[in-house]
Amino acid sequence: MVAEASASRVRVIGWARAAAAILSAGLAAWILFLSWCSLGWPLIHDAPLMHYVARWIADGAAPYRDLFDMNFPGIYLVHLLVLALLGPGDAGFRLFDLAWLGATGALIAVYCRRFGVWSSALGALLFMAYHLAGGAWRAGQRDFLLVVFLVAGADGVARYWETGHLRPLALAGLALGFGMTLKPHAGLFWLMLTLATAAGARRWNGGWRSAVATVVGTGLVAPAAVAAWLWQVGGLGAFVEIVTRYLLPLYSRVGRVSPLEALAGHSYGPALLVLVGALVLLSLWRARGEFGVRRGLLLAGLGYGIAHFWMQGKGWEYHLYPLMGFACPLAASSVNPVLGDGHRGHQAVSLAGLFLLTVLLGAKGVEALEPGWIAAKQGRVASLVGDLRERIEPGERVQVLDTTEGGIHALLELGVRQPTRFLYDFHFFHDAQSPYIQGLRAEFLRDLRRRPPGFLVVFERGWPPGGYERVADFPDLHAWIETAYTLEAERDGYRIYARRRDR
């Protein structure tokens, strides 16, 4: 009887491992397929904006002082590196995004290696599939780039718990510090890992001060180096001003939506999160007797990911990257234990959940391969490039009133600068009674009058709300355009105003 039961258990385990192997192979094949299909994805949406900023920084412009932007400076350094090594084209940025995805997947697999080979592989593959399923507009997003630094930080602290060595903490601090130059919200996870480090010091009967000092001290290296760079190029003062007078008190409140309302608008968003959440709960329940520091840090990362999404308040899909960066490996962390326990019900539930998640990511990926809105934006950029190329003189400047509809993208392709430092126009249309916004408006008009652009391009779609009529909410600008410019062309999504030569 014992021999029969043992043989039955072996058969169950063998079936489950075969199913896990098939699932992993299928997911890997799907990732390769999506990667191949993505080779032709264009530089689109946010990426051209950061390319534009990096292009002019390389030409001598000071970030923030000469280019008004709310993003943190680490992303400029990333795009400077991409431009220097791979050039400004679509193919170079695509190669960068895929290479970064590969590095992130590899690090997730390394982090999960103690859970077992199937958990390690599936954790990495699920995150890679999630990224590719998002489509071209999510390539190179800051929140995606951030994940590798968050996981590296967690891995360093986990290795300190496991070995007692300080070197992994130093690497963890360095990674988290650079992550904070991309997104300051990563400072919250840095604090969480610092507390975990202090708790781990008891395990080795060591002083917690040296361990905490290591992760805190090395965490300050990248922010300090980036601040020194900003000071050296002349942008540090403007950066501090934008953060303290605009980003925190004003921009942080613009376009806020409730998390549930935002998730309802994401393609497959509620279904994906519910399924991932169920798999995470299953993993936590299965590991209740052998939780371990690595699962604990994944759970802390999951909590940080929720806070990361909630704190930003915009509800954009790519703000979920940190959450998914920890949820995917946590959801897969119980696969190896489940495969080895011989319990057919546990195996069936776990593998069925992972299969459904793979199917959902596959459906999302198919939808994202050639979305109509990206083709429309590409067409709009190409149209504006053609319109301006036949009109502007060498060295002439063009001002766009836009956010992410393609105006800056067109100027990037043409190599044309603006007469002002403003990349976007939405700054002028929220909190209009604020003295700071009034100051931005005055600066904008002053620079336009000082160096009137040959052409002014006004995009129809504003952000958060508004169409062409939004310009009337800035009366001085509206009057200046009416006096000094004439409508020369109206296309799908934008209008071109030409400066009156008698002016």
Sequence and secondary structure as in RCSB ss.txt:
>XXXX:A:sequence
MVAEASASRVRVIGWARAAAAILSAGLAAWILFLSWCSLGWPLIHDAPLMHYVARWIADGAAPYRDLFDMNFPGI
YLVHLLVLALLGPGDAGFRLFDLAWLGATGALIAVYCRRFGVWSSALGALLFMAYHLAGGAWRAGQRDFLLVVFL
VAGADGVARYWETGHLRPLALAGLALGFGMTLKPHAGLFWLMLTLATAAGARRWNGGWRSAVATVVGTGLVAPAA
VAAWLWQVGGLGAFVEIVTRYLLPLYSRVGRVSPLEALAGHSYGPALLVLVGALVLLSLWRARGEFGVRRGLLLA
GLGYGIAHFWMQGKGWEYHLYPLMGFACPLAASSVNPVLGDGHRGHQAVSLAGLFLLTVLLGAKGVEALEPGWIA
AKQGRVASLVGDLRERIEPGERVQVLDTTEGGIHALLELGVRQPTRFLYDFHFFHDAQSPYIQGLRAEFLRDLRR
RPPGFLVVFERGWPPGGYERVADFPDLHAWIETAYTLEAERDGYRIYARRRDR
>XXXX:A:secstr
 HHHHHHHHHHHHHHHHHHHHHHHHHHHHHHHHHHHHHTT    TTHHHHHHHHHHHHTT  BTTTBB  S THH
HHHHHHHHHHH SSHHHHHHHHHHHHHHHHHHHHHHGGGG HHHHHHHHHHHHHHHHHT GGGTT HHHHHHHHH
HHHHHHHHHHHHH  SHHHHHHHHHHHHHHHH TTHHHHHHHHHHHHHHHHHHTT  HHHHHHHHHHHHTHHHHH
HHHHHHHHT HHHHHHIIIIIITTTGGGTT   HHHHHHTSTTHHHHHHHHHHHHHHHHHHTTTS HHHHHHHHH
HHHHHHHHHHHH S  GGGGHHHHHHHHHHHHTTHHHHHHS  HHHHHHHHHHHHHHHHHHHHHHHHHHS HHHH
HHHHHHHHHHHHHHTT  TT  EEEE SSSSHHHHHHHHT   SSSBS SGGGGSSTTSHHHHHHHHHHHHHHHH
S  SEEEEES  SSS  GGGGGGSHHHHHHHHHHEEEEEEETTEEEEEE TT 
